[in-house]
Amino acid sequence: MLHIHNSLTRTKEEFVPLTPGMVRMYVCGMTVYDLCHLGHARVFVVFDMATRWLRASGYQVEYVRNITDIDDKIIKRAAENGETPGALTERFIEEMHQDERALGVLPPSHEPRATAYVAQMLALIGQLIEKGLAYPASNGDVYYSVRDFPGYGRLSGKSLDELRAGERVEIDTFKRDPLDFVLWKGAKPGEPAWASPWGSGRPGWHIECSAMSADLLGNHFDIHGGGQDLQFPHHENEIAQSEGAHDCTFVNYWMHNGFVRVDNEKMSKSLGNFFTIREVLQQYDAEVVRFFILRAHYRSPLNYSDAHLDDAKSALARLYTALKSAPLSTTPVDWTLPAAQAFKVAMDDDFNTPEALAVLFDLASSANRGDADSAHMLRNLGGVLGLLQRDTADFLKSGAVGAGLSEAEIDAMIVARREARAAKNFAESDRIRDALQAAGIVLEDGAGGTVWRRA
């Protein structure tokens, strides 16, 4: 049976879906005002992996990942660019999808946008006001009254007094209590706005996820996921909103992936160690990046460095090399076989991808000794994780988006080298080989000719 570490209870629990055979999962997605960074890549890949495993386990999965397409950062960036917020967000939604496709991330079942759910947010805010959990302020904002919701702080594990003393509490003279958070923002000149019973304005950030998840998955669903940075205040506030409005449990299992660190420092723009997915893909093949993310357990910190990416590249190449004699296959995995069972045990233990990948390396060792069944199983189990679905030669020849020599240029140099050797011009032959080696191209001469791969 699958067990999931539940951030709410801080324990690993057996997964029992609300509806047998079906999983309803919501994950907080992107605020689309810029290119996606490595932290987003981890969220994309982690919950894509979880969705793939749930489906491989026989569940029907309804996976919702939202898009925040209206907020302060979007409005500010659009104004700086001299474009409308809608034009800005459309552009970066397509950029996000391009990054996802590169990383082998399957589209979610639903990808709701905040601007399409304003009516549902207004209805939810109205419910909270009726229940005495929210109040309109004189500045046109509507706030959630945190102290009127029993149990606030359960997810973060902090008391109200601890939260009150925290640095993240915003000082606002229109609030009844500094802990209260905004549900609806009164309109400001030049900003997008919608009509509401409390005046023209736009939704706060937290309310959108409560409204969209209820509409698409129901008031009570199975799994809610996102980055560790969202645990407080965003997810804490979602619980308060949803359970306060609907008088029922909001989510059964909370999953949070760990932070991305760069050379053991937390990634941040202020430290100058902030990388977009595009920047990383200029140096590394996208499948190498996906493999690198899956090598770490999703709850552990992920330490990014060139050395770690280089190691991931070499490790993935070892797996692909073991597949030289294994054709691409769509045959279902036989889960009764020992290797498949070991893989399943790992994945059922809170999606333990490091242990699952260890099974793949054992299979690669057997495949390298000539065991065709192991090679076939390696290919199929890799596919469960969204890996190892390319031809070996194609992978070994692949490189980053910004890789130096093109395949056509490499092939032309190999032809020139062959002609130089035929003419016994070994100095020229060696020069070409050295030039290829300097460009990161490894040549392997054999009876069938010369084949090449990127180092």
SESE-24951 format. One record per residue (C-alpha): residue number from 1; x, y, z. Coordinates in nm, 4 decimals. Layout:
N
{NUM; {X; Y; Z}};
...
END
This chain:
455
{1; {0.0000; 0.0000; 0.0000}};
{2; {0.1096; 0.3546; -0.0732}};
{3; {0.2126; 0.5606; 0.2295}};
{4; {0.2432; 0.9404; 0.2120}};
{5; {0.4145; 1.1718; 0.4577}};
{6; {0.1360; 1.4085; 0.5612}};
{7; {0.2674; 1.7561; 0.6419}};
{8; {-0.0395; 1.8192; 0.8581}};
{9; {0.0199; 1.5266; 1.0953}};
{10; {0.3985; 1.5094; 1.0375}};
{11; {0.3725; 1.1315; 1.0026}};
{12; {0.3758; 0.8819; 0.7188}};
{13; {0.0222; 0.7537; 0.6651}};
{14; {-0.1373; 0.4809; 0.4555}};
{15; {-0.3070; 0.6403; 0.1580}};
{16; {-0.6807; 0.5718; 0.1451}};
{17; {-0.8632; 0.7803; -0.1181}};
{18; {-1.2044; 0.9248; -0.0443}};
{19; {-1.3435; 0.7469; -0.3506}};
{20; {-1.2036; 0.3961; -0.4163}};
{21; {-0.9921; 0.3885; -0.7308}};
{22; {-0.9857; 0.7668; -0.7711}};
{23; {-0.7481; 1.0383; -0.6497}};
{24; {-0.8293; 1.4095; -0.6485}};
{25; {-0.5157; 1.6233; -0.6170}};
{26; {-0.4586; 1.9995; -0.6199}};
{27; {-0.1157; 2.1625; -0.6540}};
{28; {-0.0372; 2.5328; -0.6321}};
{29; {0.1058; 2.6471; -0.9628}};
{30; {0.2834; 2.9488; -1.1095}};
{31; {0.2282; 3.3194; -1.0754}};
{32; {0.2955; 3.4020; -1.4396}};
{33; {0.4966; 3.7239; -1.4648}};
{34; {0.8414; 3.5824; -1.5484}};
{35; {1.0196; 3.2686; -1.6667}};
{36; {1.0009; 2.9605; -1.4446}};
{37; {1.2972; 2.8948; -1.2160}};
{38; {1.4457; 2.5776; -1.0688}};
{39; {1.2045; 2.5831; -0.7753}};
{40; {0.9141; 2.5692; -1.0191}};
{41; {1.0870; 2.2898; -1.2104}};
{42; {1.0961; 2.0843; -0.8920}};
{43; {0.7247; 2.1336; -0.8274}};
{44; {0.6410; 2.0440; -1.1884}};
{45; {0.8519; 1.7273; -1.1889}};
{46; {0.7691; 1.6085; -0.8350}};
{47; {0.3936; 1.6190; -0.8779}};
{48; {0.4157; 1.4867; -1.2328}};
{49; {0.6072; 1.1910; -1.0849}};
{50; {0.3416; 1.1459; -0.8138}};
{51; {0.0633; 1.1572; -1.0721}};
{52; {0.2402; 0.9035; -1.2934}};
{53; {0.2895; 0.6669; -0.9975}};
{54; {-0.0716; 0.6970; -0.8838}};
{55; {-0.1885; 0.6146; -1.2365}};
{56; {0.0584; 0.3264; -1.2631}};
{57; {-0.0898; 0.2006; -0.9350}};
{58; {-0.4308; 0.1816; -1.0972}};
{59; {-0.5883; 0.5049; -0.9793}};
{60; {-0.7827; 0.7463; -1.1909}};
{61; {-0.6240; 1.0827; -1.1089}};
{62; {-0.7946; 1.4191; -1.1311}};
{63; {-0.4978; 1.6561; -1.1088}};
{64; {-0.5570; 2.0309; -1.0807}};
{65; {-0.2713; 2.2811; -1.0920}};
{66; {-0.3759; 2.6456; -1.0956}};
{67; {-0.2332; 2.9542; -1.2616}};
{68; {-0.2258; 3.2861; -1.0768}};
{69; {-0.2804; 3.5387; -1.3549}};
{70; {-0.3613; 3.8455; -1.1453}};
{71; {-0.1616; 3.9824; -0.8517}};
{72; {0.0638; 4.2730; -0.7502}};
{73; {0.3754; 4.1382; -0.9249}};
{74; {0.1893; 4.0834; -1.2513}};
{75; {0.0393; 4.4337; -1.2452}};
{76; {0.3784; 4.5906; -1.1646}};
{77; {0.5667; 4.3981; -1.4345}};
{78; {0.3023; 4.4700; -1.6988}};
{79; {0.3190; 4.8422; -1.6183}};
{80; {0.6996; 4.8372; -1.6427}};
{81; {0.6744; 4.6647; -1.9825}};
{82; {0.4006; 4.8933; -2.1127}};
{83; {0.1645; 4.6022; -2.1779}};
{84; {-0.1613; 4.4778; -2.0324}};
{85; {-0.1573; 4.2191; -1.7519}};
{86; {-0.3461; 3.9834; -1.9846}};
{87; {-0.0818; 4.0082; -2.2577}};
{88; {0.1958; 3.9514; -2.0035}};
{89; {0.0346; 3.6450; -1.8486}};
{90; {-0.0560; 3.4850; -2.1839}};
{91; {0.3065; 3.5129; -2.2902}};
{92; {0.4480; 3.3596; -1.9746}};
{93; {0.1866; 3.0828; -1.9628}};
{94; {0.3123; 2.9664; -2.3008}};
{95; {0.6742; 2.9968; -2.1801}};
{96; {0.5818; 2.7846; -1.8764}};
{97; {0.4243; 2.5189; -2.0985}};
{98; {0.7387; 2.5129; -2.3121}};
{99; {0.9513; 2.4453; -2.0030}};
{100; {0.7126; 2.1721; -1.8860}};
{101; {0.7191; 1.9965; -2.2217}};
{102; {1.0992; 2.0041; -2.2224}};
{103; {1.1078; 1.8414; -1.8764}};
{104; {0.8662; 1.5660; -1.9774}};
{105; {0.5885; 1.6987; -1.7535}};
{106; {0.2417; 1.5822; -1.8557}};
{107; {-0.0370; 1.8438; -1.8584}};
{108; {-0.2601; 1.8419; -1.5490}};
{109; {-0.6237; 1.7393; -1.5849}};
{110; {-0.7270; 2.1012; -1.5231}};
{111; {-0.5270; 2.4234; -1.5287}};
{112; {-0.7659; 2.6912; -1.3971}};
{113; {-0.6759; 3.0591; -1.4098}};
{114; {-0.7603; 3.2903; -1.1229}};
{115; {-0.9278; 3.5496; -1.3457}};
{116; {-1.1831; 3.2886; -1.4600}};
{117; {-1.2896; 3.2124; -1.1005}};
{118; {-1.3659; 3.5558; -0.9574}};
{119; {-1.7388; 3.4733; -0.9247}};
{120; {-1.6576; 3.1626; -0.7173}};
{121; {-1.4177; 3.3647; -0.5000}};
{122; {-1.6838; 3.6290; -0.4347}};
{123; {-1.9332; 3.3608; -0.3325}};
{124; {-1.6786; 3.2056; -0.0949}};
{125; {-1.5933; 3.5425; 0.0617}};
{126; {-1.9654; 3.6051; 0.1110}};
{127; {-1.9977; 3.2732; 0.2965}};
{128; {-1.7087; 3.3650; 0.5256}};
{129; {-1.8618; 3.7039; 0.6071}};
{130; {-2.1972; 3.5396; 0.6862}};
{131; {-2.0222; 3.2993; 0.9259}};
{132; {-1.8440; 3.5828; 1.1054}};
{133; {-1.5016; 3.4713; 0.9777}};
{134; {-1.4412; 3.7700; 0.7501}};
{135; {-1.5186; 4.1415; 0.7557}};
{136; {-1.5160; 4.4354; 0.5110}};
{137; {-1.2861; 4.7218; 0.6090}};
{138; {-1.3292; 5.0929; 0.5462}};
{139; {-1.0576; 5.0939; 0.2759}};
{140; {-1.2575; 4.8592; 0.0483}};
{141; {-1.0627; 4.5456; 0.1454}};
{142; {-1.2171; 4.2338; 0.2970}};
{143; {-1.0125; 4.0482; 0.5607}};
{144; {-1.0216; 3.7007; 0.7114}};
{145; {-1.0465; 3.7063; 1.0916}};
{146; {-0.7801; 3.4549; 1.1885}};
{147; {-0.8553; 3.4432; 1.5607}};
{148; {-1.2150; 3.3443; 1.4897}};
{149; {-1.1080; 3.0204; 1.3200}};
{150; {-1.0241; 2.7507; 1.5788}};
{151; {-0.7103; 2.5544; 1.5014}};
{152; {-0.5326; 2.8156; 1.2892}};
{153; {-0.1655; 2.7187; 1.2822}};
{154; {-0.2124; 2.3395; 1.2696}};
{155; {-0.0286; 2.3016; 0.9381}};
{156; {0.2647; 2.5249; 1.0277}};
{157; {0.2732; 2.3927; 1.3846}};
{158; {0.2785; 2.7434; 1.5306}};
{159; {0.0549; 2.9055; 1.7889}};
{160; {-0.1201; 3.2345; 1.7199}};
{161; {0.1154; 3.4110; 1.9598}};
{162; {0.4192; 3.2711; 1.7761}};
{163; {0.2710; 3.3781; 1.4433}};
{164; {0.1891; 3.7204; 1.5836}};
{165; {0.5557; 3.7705; 1.6677}};
{166; {0.6753; 3.6457; 1.3269}};
{167; {0.8413; 3.8652; 1.0688}};
{168; {0.5933; 3.7742; 0.7963}};
{169; {0.2958; 3.9398; 0.9705}};
{170; {0.1971; 4.2503; 0.7746}};
{171; {0.1182; 4.5708; 0.9618}};
{172; {-0.2098; 4.7165; 0.8328}};
{173; {-0.4142; 4.9725; 1.0273}};
{174; {-0.7368; 4.8587; 0.8586}};
{175; {-0.7112; 4.5099; 1.0097}};
{176; {-0.8706; 4.4156; 1.3393}};
{177; {-0.5689; 4.1960; 1.4108}};
{178; {-0.2233; 4.1970; 1.2463}};
{179; {-0.2636; 3.8241; 1.1669}};
{180; {-0.5732; 3.8825; 0.9532}};
{181; {-0.5162; 3.8408; 0.5800}};
{182; {-0.6807; 3.9964; 0.2779}};
{183; {-0.9509; 3.8149; 0.0785}};
{184; {-1.0519; 4.1041; -0.1458}};
{185; {-0.8479; 4.4142; -0.2346}};
{186; {-1.0215; 4.7445; -0.2982}};
{187; {-0.9625; 4.8879; -0.6446}};
{188; {-0.6675; 5.1164; -0.7127}};
{189; {-0.6453; 5.3563; -1.0088}};
{190; {-0.5232; 5.1930; -1.3276}};
{191; {-0.5430; 4.8342; -1.1956}};
{192; {-0.7711; 4.5554; -1.3210}};
{193; {-1.0867; 4.5361; -1.1095}};
{194; {-1.4124; 4.3438; -1.0789}};
{195; {-1.7434; 4.4478; -0.9239}};
{196; {-1.8265; 4.3034; -0.5816}};
{197; {-2.0762; 4.3604; -0.2979}};
{198; {-1.7932; 4.5418; -0.1133}};
{199; {-1.6944; 4.7661; -0.3997}};
{200; {-1.4781; 4.7340; -0.7074}};
{201; {-1.1548; 4.5405; -0.6565}};
{202; {-0.9709; 4.2163; -0.7135}};
{203; {-0.9140; 3.8943; -0.5205}};
{204; {-0.6347; 3.8359; -0.2723}};
{205; {-0.3925; 3.5549; -0.3481}};
{206; {-0.5016; 3.2943; -0.0931}};
{207; {-0.8719; 3.2849; -0.1803}};
{208; {-0.8197; 3.1681; -0.5385}};
{209; {-0.6984; 2.8197; -0.4468}};
{210; {-0.9867; 2.7567; -0.2059}};
{211; {-1.2378; 2.8615; -0.4725}};
{212; {-1.0817; 2.6687; -0.7616}};
{213; {-1.0203; 2.3459; -0.5696}};
{214; {-1.3784; 2.3419; -0.4366}};
{215; {-1.5203; 2.3985; -0.7839}};
{216; {-1.3098; 2.1325; -0.9568}};
{217; {-1.2493; 1.8731; -0.6817}};
{218; {-1.5163; 1.9366; -0.4190}};
{219; {-1.5023; 2.0793; -0.0681}};
{220; {-1.3078; 1.7758; 0.0604}};
{221; {-1.0442; 1.6004; -0.1499}};
{222; {-0.7436; 1.3706; -0.1198}};
{223; {-0.4083; 1.5453; -0.1768}};
{224; {-0.2921; 1.9058; -0.1775}};
{225; {0.0659; 1.9763; -0.2798}};
{226; {0.3138; 2.2532; -0.3378}};
{227; {0.6524; 2.3848; -0.2397}};
{228; {0.7611; 2.3950; 0.1231}};
{229; {0.7586; 2.7741; 0.1108}};
{230; {0.3786; 2.7675; 0.0685}};
{231; {0.3102; 2.5771; 0.3906}};
{232; {0.2767; 2.9099; 0.5733}};
{233; {0.0966; 3.1333; 0.5166}};
{234; {-0.0650; 3.0236; 0.1900}};
{235; {-0.1717; 2.6687; 0.2728}};
{236; {-0.2495; 2.7578; 0.6331}};
{237; {-0.4833; 3.0264; 0.5003}};
{238; {-0.6425; 2.7887; 0.2508}};
{239; {-0.7377; 2.5567; 0.5366}};
{240; {-0.8898; 2.8458; 0.7318}};
{241; {-1.0883; 2.9673; 0.4297}};
{242; {-1.2104; 2.6291; 0.3068}};
{243; {-1.2900; 2.4646; 0.6386}};
{244; {-1.4359; 2.7869; 0.7731}};
{245; {-1.6723; 2.8171; 0.4776}};
{246; {-1.7678; 2.4527; 0.4284}};
{247; {-1.7579; 2.3104; 0.7825}};
{248; {-1.5721; 1.9965; 0.6743}};
{249; {-1.2172; 1.8660; 0.6390}};
{250; {-1.0474; 2.0376; 0.3463}};
{251; {-0.7670; 1.7956; 0.2534}};
{252; {-0.6659; 1.4512; 0.3817}};
{253; {-0.2969; 1.4509; 0.2807}};
{254; {-0.0666; 1.7522; 0.2479}};
{255; {0.2540; 1.7075; 0.0446}};
{256; {0.5346; 1.9641; 0.0343}};
{257; {0.8530; 1.9337; -0.1681}};
{258; {1.1796; 2.0652; -0.0252}};
{259; {1.3679; 2.3800; -0.1177}};
{260; {1.6184; 2.4114; -0.4009}};
{261; {1.9625; 2.5143; -0.2840}};
{262; {2.2535; 2.6269; -0.5012}};
{263; {2.5948; 2.5113; -0.3819}};
{264; {2.4372; 2.4621; -0.0369}};
{265; {2.2921; 2.8155; -0.0279}};
{266; {1.9186; 2.8823; -0.0598}};
{267; {1.8454; 2.9988; -0.4143}};
{268; {1.7571; 3.3682; -0.4220}};
{269; {1.7962; 3.6641; -0.6540}};
{270; {1.9624; 3.8663; -0.3774}};
{271; {2.2454; 3.6122; -0.3528}};
{272; {2.2936; 3.6076; -0.7294}};
{273; {2.2424; 3.2296; -0.7460}};
{274; {1.9000; 3.2367; -0.9087}};
{275; {1.8556; 3.0201; -1.2194}};
{276; {1.5661; 2.9919; -1.4607}};
{277; {1.4856; 2.6593; -1.6244}};
{278; {1.5921; 2.8108; -1.9571}};
{279; {1.9346; 2.8978; -1.8218}};
{280; {1.9877; 2.5455; -1.6919}};
{281; {1.8722; 2.3925; -2.0215}};
{282; {2.1373; 2.5975; -2.2004}};
{283; {2.3920; 2.3772; -2.0232}};
{284; {2.2153; 2.0434; -1.9707}};
{285; {1.9800; 1.8151; -2.1565}};
{286; {1.6255; 1.8436; -2.0146}};
{287; {1.6055; 1.4731; -1.9265}};
{288; {1.9255; 1.5094; -1.7248}};
{289; {1.7573; 1.7887; -1.5261}};
{290; {1.4483; 1.5722; -1.4678}};
{291; {1.6707; 1.2816; -1.3566}};
{292; {1.8653; 1.5135; -1.1259}};
{293; {1.5419; 1.6262; -0.9574}};
{294; {1.4190; 1.2686; -0.9118}};
{295; {1.7502; 1.1499; -0.7644}};
{296; {1.6628; 1.3361; -0.4452}};
{297; {1.3637; 1.2474; -0.2299}};
{298; {1.0973; 1.5077; -0.2930}};
{299; {1.0918; 1.6215; 0.0724}};
{300; {1.4707; 1.6655; 0.0940}};
{301; {1.6575; 1.9821; -0.0046}};
{302; {1.7756; 1.9673; -0.3652}};
{303; {2.1303; 2.0987; -0.3966}};
{304; {2.1994; 2.2355; -0.7425}};
{305; {2.5546; 2.2661; -0.8707}};
{306; {2.7337; 2.1998; -1.1979}};
{307; {2.9116; 1.9068; -1.0324}};
{308; {2.5808; 1.7470; -0.9317}};
{309; {2.4339; 1.8006; -1.2793}};
{310; {2.7459; 1.6563; -1.4411}};
{311; {2.7177; 1.3519; -1.2162}};
{312; {2.3486; 1.3145; -1.3031}};
{313; {2.4379; 1.3336; -1.6726}};
{314; {2.6957; 1.0553; -1.6368}};
{315; {2.4581; 0.8402; -1.4314}};
{316; {2.1742; 0.8748; -1.6808}};
{317; {2.4166; 0.7937; -1.9630}};
{318; {2.5039; 0.4686; -1.7807}};
{319; {2.1369; 0.3724; -1.7766}};
{320; {2.0941; 0.4576; -2.1437}};
{321; {2.4089; 0.2667; -2.2384}};
{322; {2.2580; -0.0439; -2.0781}};
{323; {1.9599; -0.0043; -2.3133}};
{324; {2.1594; -0.0310; -2.6363}};
{325; {1.9989; -0.3644; -2.7202}};
{326; {1.6546; -0.2827; -2.5768}};
{327; {1.4135; -0.1416; -2.8349}};
{328; {1.1538; 0.1137; -2.7354}};
{329; {0.8560; -0.0773; -2.5943}};
{330; {0.5045; -0.0051; -2.4751}};
{331; {0.4553; -0.3400; -2.3043}};
{332; {0.2951; -0.2981; -1.9584}};
{333; {0.5171; -0.3633; -1.6575}};
{334; {0.4825; -0.7118; -1.5067}};
{335; {0.4546; -0.6139; -1.1405}};
{336; {0.4948; -0.9735; -1.0225}};
{337; {0.8647; -0.9802; -1.1185}};
{338; {1.1221; -0.9185; -0.8401}};
{339; {1.2694; -0.5964; -0.9818}};
{340; {0.9252; -0.4485; -1.0419}};
{341; {0.8198; -0.5441; -0.6896}};
{342; {1.1297; -0.3760; -0.5437}};
{343; {1.0549; -0.0641; -0.7492}};
{344; {0.6959; -0.0657; -0.6258}};
{345; {0.8002; -0.1011; -0.2622}};
{346; {1.0227; 0.2055; -0.3033}};
{347; {0.7585; 0.4176; -0.4722}};
{348; {0.4891; 0.3150; -0.2263}};
{349; {0.7139; 0.4412; 0.0530}};
{350; {0.6258; 0.8093; 0.0143}};
{351; {0.7361; 0.8219; -0.3523}};
{352; {1.0950; 0.7235; -0.2695}};
{353; {1.2498; 0.7900; -0.6091}};
{354; {1.6141; 0.7512; -0.4926}};
{355; {1.5402; 0.3885; -0.3944}};
{356; {1.3415; 0.3329; -0.7137}};
{357; {1.6349; 0.4608; -0.9216}};
{358; {1.8649; 0.2232; -0.7334}};
{359; {1.6523; -0.0610; -0.8712}};
{360; {1.7097; 0.0785; -1.2214}};
{361; {2.0864; 0.0754; -1.1728}};
{362; {2.0723; -0.2896; -1.0570}};
{363; {1.8795; -0.3703; -1.3743}};
{364; {2.1379; -0.1814; -1.5808}};
{365; {2.4155; -0.3955; -1.4328}};
{366; {2.2289; -0.7116; -1.5317}};
{367; {2.1546; -0.5712; -1.8781}};
{368; {2.5230; -0.4957; -1.9303}};
{369; {2.5931; -0.8640; -1.8614}};
{370; {2.3639; -0.9540; -2.1491}};
{371; {2.0300; -1.0014; -1.9713}};
{372; {1.7753; -0.8800; -2.2261}};
{373; {1.4849; -0.9140; -1.9808}};
{374; {1.6581; -0.6755; -1.7403}};
{375; {1.7095; -0.4241; -2.0214}};
{376; {1.3410; -0.4485; -2.1110}};
{377; {1.2375; -0.4008; -1.7476}};
{378; {1.4787; -0.1083; -1.7143}};
{379; {1.3145; 0.0645; -2.0084}};
{380; {0.9614; 0.0058; -1.8778}};
{381; {1.0241; 0.1063; -1.5164}};
{382; {1.2110; 0.4141; -1.6335}};
{383; {0.9010; 0.5066; -1.8305}};
{384; {0.6959; 0.5068; -1.5100}};
{385; {0.9156; 0.7973; -1.3943}};
{386; {0.9133; 0.9705; -1.7324}};
{387; {1.2705; 0.8589; -1.8099}};
{388; {1.4601; 0.6366; -2.0570}};
{389; {1.2125; 0.6608; -2.3439}};
{390; {1.4583; 0.7704; -2.6116}};
{391; {1.6847; 0.5713; -2.8371}};
{392; {2.0241; 0.5249; -2.6714}};
{393; {2.2191; 0.6763; -2.9598}};
{394; {1.9851; 0.9754; -2.9710}};
{395; {2.0316; 1.0405; -2.6002}};
{396; {2.4100; 1.0043; -2.6099}};
{397; {2.4226; 1.2472; -2.9017}};
{398; {2.1879; 1.4936; -2.7360}};
{399; {2.3024; 1.7972; -2.5475}};
{400; {2.1838; 2.1152; -2.3909}};
{401; {1.9947; 2.3768; -2.5863}};
{402; {2.3151; 2.5754; -2.6020}};
{403; {2.5452; 2.2817; -2.6804}};
{404; {2.8309; 2.3827; -2.9078}};
{405; {2.8603; 2.1801; -3.2285}};
{406; {2.5472; 2.0665; -3.4083}};
{407; {2.5027; 1.7042; -3.5152}};
{408; {2.5555; 1.8035; -3.8789}};
{409; {2.8838; 1.9750; -3.7925}};
{410; {3.0020; 1.6737; -3.5921}};
{411; {2.9109; 1.4302; -3.8712}};
{412; {3.0964; 1.6465; -4.1246}};
{413; {3.4078; 1.6499; -3.9059}};
{414; {3.3931; 1.2716; -3.8670}};
{415; {3.3731; 1.2338; -4.2448}};
{416; {3.6729; 1.4678; -4.2832}};
{417; {3.8638; 1.2661; -4.0235}};
{418; {3.7840; 0.9402; -4.2041}};
{419; {3.9061; 1.0869; -4.5331}};
{420; {4.2249; 1.2119; -4.3665}};
{421; {4.2936; 0.8651; -4.2251}};
{422; {4.2294; 0.7058; -4.5647}};
{423; {4.4855; 0.9466; -4.7128}};
{424; {4.7246; 0.8557; -4.4284}};
{425; {4.7191; 1.2170; -4.3142}};
{426; {4.7262; 1.1158; -3.9490}};
{427; {4.8235; 1.4602; -3.8234}};
{428; {4.5014; 1.6012; -3.9703}};
{429; {4.3038; 1.3044; -3.8393}};
{430; {4.4395; 1.3598; -3.4888}};
{431; {4.3730; 1.7341; -3.5116}};
{432; {4.0065; 1.6745; -3.5929}};
{433; {3.9740; 1.4198; -3.3137}};
{434; {4.1335; 1.6635; -3.0662}};
{435; {3.9029; 1.9442; -3.1832}};
{436; {3.5981; 1.7216; -3.1283}};
{437; {3.7251; 1.6152; -2.7889}};
{438; {3.7760; 1.9800; -2.6903}};
{439; {3.4113; 2.0403; -2.7871}};
{440; {3.3003; 1.7579; -2.5577}};
{441; {3.2537; 1.4958; -2.8300}};
{442; {3.3801; 1.1420; -2.7634}};
{443; {3.4551; 0.9207; -3.0660}};
{444; {3.4423; 0.5423; -3.0565}};
{445; {3.5990; 0.3637; -3.3532}};
{446; {3.4713; 0.0134; -3.4246}};
{447; {3.4315; -0.2436; -3.6966}};
{448; {3.1105; -0.0757; -3.8089}};
{449; {3.2665; 0.2680; -3.8289}};
{450; {3.2895; 0.5625; -3.5912}};
{451; {3.0109; 0.6497; -3.3503}};
{452; {3.0068; 0.9544; -3.1266}};
{453; {2.8476; 1.0826; -2.8082}};
{454; {2.8601; 1.3962; -2.6029}};
{455; {3.0785; 1.3716; -2.2932}};
END
